[in-house]
Amino acid sequence: MSKWIDSIRDGDIILFHTKGFSPISVGIRMLTESFWNHVGMYVSDINKEGFVIEALGRGVVKTPIEKYINNKSYILKAITLRPEAFKDEEEYREGLKLAISKMRLSVGQKYDWWAIVYLGILYISKGFWHKSAKKLPTRFNPLQSRNRFFCSELICESCYKISSLYDYLFQGKTKQKCDTTTPKDIGKAETVKFIGGYDAY
């Protein structure tokens, strides 16, 4: 088992690069110009067994971390929220607890395929039809469902307003919402710091 996995704790975030033939993963990386195509949150159970809560095509699930550690099909990066992104230590601790609770409650929710379709349209338009792209909403996703999630949206929503300093922890000072947040946004946010794994945006 990789050494860095021993230092992660509940509420830390795992970024994924999926290797091999995976058209959706490759598409996400190409369109967002990022090394990362997926993201989930680490949690442990009463027996200290580690899991990743993540939104996959079949919905929000809890996957044993062992599926990904030392698996040659994935490259991983672990990050954590910076205490400096919170008013004080108490808000930091309580904020993490709330985010973890939201993630646990989300298990079983469906995947937000239509929101992903819109993000694809948005990024493709930016690349090929610049004039059309200017007419498309970029701060919110008109096809997003409040009861469904894609991976980075799920992480963002779990951390929504857990800090009094930021409404949205991964978008900085922009007015972007969770339904347009990507793994790249989470990986390069000023509110997170590197724990271990492959250190890339």
DAGI-V784618 format. One record per run of one state. SS is the DSSP state (a for helix, b for strand, c for the rest). FROM is the first residue (numbers start at 0). TO is the last residue. If there is no record, write none. Layout:
BEGIN
SS,FROM,TO
SS,FROM,TO
END
This chain:
BEGIN
c,0,1
a,2,6
c,7,11
b,12,17
c,18,21
a,22,31
c,32,36
b,37,43
c,44,48
b,49,55
c,56,57
b,58,63
a,64,66
c,67,72
b,73,80
c,81,81
a,82,84
c,85,87
a,88,105
c,106,108
b,109,110
c,111,111
a,112,127
c,128,128
a,129,132
c,133,146
b,147,148
c,149,149
a,150,157
c,158,176
a,177,179
c,180,181
a,182,186
c,187,190
b,191,196
c,197,200
END
